[in-house]
Amino acid sequence: MAPYHIRKYQEQDHKRVLELFISGMEGNSPATFRLMLMWPQSLLLLVGLPLAMLLFSGSWLLAIVCCFTLLLLLWLYARYPWKTHVAKCLHTDMADITKHYLSTPGSCFWVAECGGQVVGMVAAQPVRDPPLGKKQLELFRLTVALEHRGEGIAKALVRTLLQFARDQAYNEVVLVTSVVQQGAQALYQHMGFRKTHEGFWNLTPWPMALGTIHLTYHISSPQEEQL
């Protein structure tokens, strides 16, 4: 395993960071497709429509074509939320990372560098309207290059963010991830994040909406640590 180090984002990182972000987000499409295949509404369509086609036409060929067409449509639907999310981000925070994360107090953007190349990243911004009495930091954009996963880089990036939150006197770090990102969920929960509630991603309309999981990490105050 090659050594790596974590540092703040620099402007020359922009192209590589965008490549990592796009590949990381769109890489969730296969898992989304597999999840959607298991949904009752998907099974109903994949079995019911070809069967109805067979009964009405008597043609196995039409039934098979219908089934493959439905699978193709489901694959395109599985890619849709990630493609839409990427397009939205490329026109908002990821268009100008310095402005959104390094020019705002209480925010930051870090990259992990290995062999002179950026191989991971994570971002943080304060929550705009936190619950009364809370000072919350939100974790965004955690991504590690596929060929460098399993090397502890994601954990190191999250630890860097958590230390930043402590130094900035935040008392909670929050994040939202999707139900298909099971590796990320396991990582966060192993590091002490706790699931607070579930929801649905508004980029995927009902009845095939993609679920989300909201997680929170509580940062102990000096007084709590002494107890």
N, C-alpha and C positions, 0 to 999 in steps of 0.2 A: 504494500500500500504506500503510494507516494505521499510525502508530507504536504500539508496544506496550511494556509493561514487565513484568518478572517480579518477583513478591513472594511472601512467605509467605501461606499460606491464612489466612483470617479466617472467623469463624462466619457472617457475613452472606453468604459465598460458597456456603454449603452447598447451597441449592436449585439454583443454576446449575451447580455442580460435578456434582451428581447427574444433571441433565439431559444434560450433556456425556458423562458416563460411560455412561449408558444408551444414548444415541444412538450413541456410538462403538462400544460392544460389539455392539449389535444390528445395526449397519451392516455387520458382517462376515458376516451371513447370506447375502447374494447370492453372495459369493465362495465361501463354504462350499458352497452349492448347486451352483455351477458345478464345483467340485472333485469333489464327490460324483457328479455326472453322468458323470465320466470314469473312475470306479472300475470295474474289471471286474465286481464283484458287482452294482453298480447297472445296468450295461449288460445283464448277464445277466437281471436281473429285468425291466427295461424292454422287452427284446426277447422273452425267453423266455415270460413269462406271457401277454402279449397273443397271441403266436403260438400257444401252447397253447390259449388260449381260442378262437381262430379255428378251429383244427383240430378241436376237440371240439364246438363249437357251430355252426360254419359262418357265424357272424354277425360282419360287420365292425364293426357298431355296438358289440357287446359288447367286441370287441378294443380299439376306440378308447377306450371308457369305461374299460376296465381300464388302459390306458396313462396316461390323464389322472389316474386315481385314484392310480396309483403315483407320478406326478410330484408330485401334491399331498402324498402321504405323505413323499416325499423332501424336499420343501420344508419341511415341518413338522419333519422330523428335522434338517435343516440349521439351523433356528432353535433347536432344543432346547438345545445346549450353551451358547449365548450367553444365552438366557433363564435357564437354570439358574445360570450363572455370575453374572449380574446379581443374581438373587434371593439367592444366597449372600452376595455382597459387601454388599448393602444391609442385611443382618442382622449383618454383622461389622464390618470396618474402615470402610466407607463410612457406617455408621450414626453413628459418632462419630469424625470425622477428627481432631479436636483430641486426643482421648484416645489414638488409635492412632499418630499421626504427629508430634504436636507436644509431647506430654507424656512421650515416651520418649527417653532420651539416644541420640544417634546416628541419630535419625530426622528426617524433615522432609517437608513437603508444600508444593509451590509452585504458583502459578497464573500464567498469562499474562493480562494485562488489556489490552484495546484499546477505546478509546472509552468507558471506564467499564464495560465488560462483560467478564466472564471468558470467554476463548476457548480456553484450554488449561490443562493441568495435568500434574503428574508427582509421584510420591511415592517415598520411599526409607525402607527399614528395614534394620537389621543382620540378617544371616543368623544364625539361632539356633545352628546346629551346623556351623560352617565346617570345612573340612579343617584338619588340624593345621598350625599355623604361619601360617594365613591369617586376615586380618580382612576380611570381605566385607560389602559393602552391596548390597542387592537393589533393583532399579528396578521400580516398579509404576505402573500407572494412567496411562501416557503417553497423552494424548488431546488432539487439537486439533479445534476446530469445523470442519466440512466446508468452510464458506465462507472459512476462513482458512488452509487447507492450501496448501503451496507458498510460504509467506511467510517461512520460516525459523524459525517459532515452535517447532516440535518440536526442532530442533537447539539453539536457545537454552535450552530447558528441560533437555535432556540435558546441555549444557555446565554449566548451573547445578548440576545434580546431581553431575557429575564433580568440579567444584571443591569442592563440599561434602565429597565423599569424600576428596579430598586434604587438606582442612583438618582433617578428623576422623581422619586417619592410617589410612584404609582402604588396603589394597593391591590390592583387586579389586572391581569392580562386576559383578554377575551379573544375568541376567534370563532369563525364559522367554517366548517368543512362539509363536504358532501358524503352521502352514505356509501358511495362507491370508492372513496379514498380510504380504504381500510388500513393500509399501511400507515398513513398519516394519523388516523385515529389512534392506532396502537402506540405510535411514537408519543403523541401528546399525553395520552393517559399514563404511559410509563413514566413520563417526566413530571407527573403530578397534576395535570389538568383534569378537571371533573366535568362530566356532562351535565349541563343545566336544563336544556330542553331541546326539542326537535322541531323542525319546520319544513317548509317546502321552498324550493328555488323558484323564483318568479319567472325565470327564463324558460321553464318547462311547464306549459299549461296543463291543467286538469283535463282528462283523467289520468295522464301519464306524467305527473309532476315528479321531479327528482327530489328526494328527501335531503334535508340538511341537518347537521348536528352542531349545536352551540356548546362550546367548552370554555371553562374559566379556570385560571390559575390564581390562587390567593397568595399574595405576598405578605408574609408575616411582618408586623411592625417590630421594632427593637424591644418593645415592652412584651409582645407575645413570645418572642424568641427567648426571653429571660425566664418565662414561666416553665 
